Amino acid sequence: MTIVLLSVHTVLCAVLFGTAWCRLVKTTERHTFPVIRMAFVLAATASLVLAIAPWASGLWPWFPRYRPHAATVLMLASFASVQLATARHWRAGTPSSFNREQP
């Protein structure tokens, strides 16, 4: 595993976590469809697990050794780019199509 691949992997995990967290904060249990909230919970959780996975085997011996693969980094890059590209739709809050109550 090269340091470049590991660095890109870690940065992309941070971007995915940050964008998922920001969107989750803007949603509410009362107004947003549950599937939307769960998608962001899943994205944030997966990005955290992937971010710590390369070092986890050193911290916890029972955790399997993980090395980021180029395909994983490519998939993280695609998810992060979608999150960044659609961020403008979230500036004013949760998009209306994600809300249970349409204005």
C-alpha positions in Angstrom: 0.0 0.0 0.0 1.5 3.3 -1.0 1.3 6.4 1.2 -0.4 8.3 -1.6 -3.2 5.7 -1.9 -3.6 5.7 1.8 -3.6 9.5 2.0 -6.2 9.9 -0.8 -8.3 7.2 0.8 -8.3 9.0 4.2 -9.1 12.4 2.7 -12.0 11.0 0.7 -13.3 9.3 3.8 -13.2 12.6 5.6 -15.0 14.4 2.8 -17.7 11.7 2.6 -18.1 11.8 6.4 -18.3 15.6 6.5 -20.8 15.9 3.7 -23.0 13.1 5.1 -22.9 14.6 8.6 -23.8 18.1 7.4 -26.7 16.8 5.5 -27.9 14.6 8.4 -27.8 17.7 10.7 -30.0 19.5 8.2 -32.6 16.8 8.2 -35.2 16.2 10.9 -36.9 13.0 12.0 -40.3 14.7 11.9 -40.1 16.2 8.4 -37.6 14.1 6.4 -38.3 10.6 4.9 -36.6 8.0 7.1 -34.8 6.4 4.1 -33.0 9.7 3.4 -31.8 10.0 7.0 -30.7 6.3 7.0 -28.8 6.8 3.7 -26.7 9.6 5.4 -26.2 7.6 8.6 -25.0 4.7 6.5 -22.6 6.9 4.4 -21.2 8.5 7.6 -20.8 5.2 9.4 -19.2 3.5 6.4 -16.7 6.4 5.9 -15.7 6.3 9.5 -15.1 2.5 9.4 -13.2 2.8 6.2 -11.1 5.7 7.6 -9.9 3.7 10.6 -9.7 0.3 9.0 -6.1 0.6 7.8 -4.9 1.2 11.4 -7.5 -0.8 13.2 -5.5 -4.1 13.1 -2.7 -2.4 15.0 -5.1 -1.1 17.6 -7.3 -4.2 17.9 -5.7 -7.6 17.1 -9.0 -9.2 16.3 -9.7 -6.6 13.5 -8.7 -8.0 10.1 -5.9 -6.2 8.3 -7.2 -3.8 5.6 -5.3 -2.2 2.8 -7.1 0.4 0.6 -7.4 -0.8 -3.0 -7.5 1.5 -6.0 -11.1 0.3 -6.7 -12.2 1.3 -3.2 -10.6 4.7 -3.6 -12.3 5.2 -6.9 -15.7 4.4 -5.4 -15.0 6.8 -2.5 -14.1 9.4 -5.0 -17.3 8.9 -6.9 -19.5 9.2 -3.8 -17.6 12.2 -2.5 -17.8 14.0 -5.8 -21.6 13.4 -5.9 -21.9 14.8 -2.4 -19.8 17.9 -3.3 -21.6 18.4 -6.6 -25.0 18.4 -5.0 -24.1 20.4 -2.0 -25.6 23.6 -3.5 -29.1 22.0 -3.3 -28.6 21.8 0.5 -27.6 25.4 1.2 -31.2 26.4 2.2 -31.8 23.2 4.1 -33.2 19.8 3.1 -34.4 19.7 -0.5 -38.2 19.7 -0.6 -38.3 16.4 -2.4 -36.8 14.7 0.6 -39.4 16.0 3.0 -42.6 14.3 4.0 -44.6 17.5 3.9 -44.5 19.3 0.5 -44.9 23.1 0.6 
